[in-house]
């Protein structure tokens, strides 16, 4: 079950990041990738930690998709 959650969350996360990069939301995509790397680093080592990290990263990706950050005017 955990492997399924990790797989779905990872695929969902990458699909969102690719969509952002294809639709000229580069800043948003870079922030998303940075959050993904940071969470993966923090929760690395166990299957439970990686599943929490992937779900958290997918949730952040979805939030940034709905409410994009505004770095420049």
Order of alpha helices (4+ residues) and beta strands (2+ residues): alpha-alpha-alpha
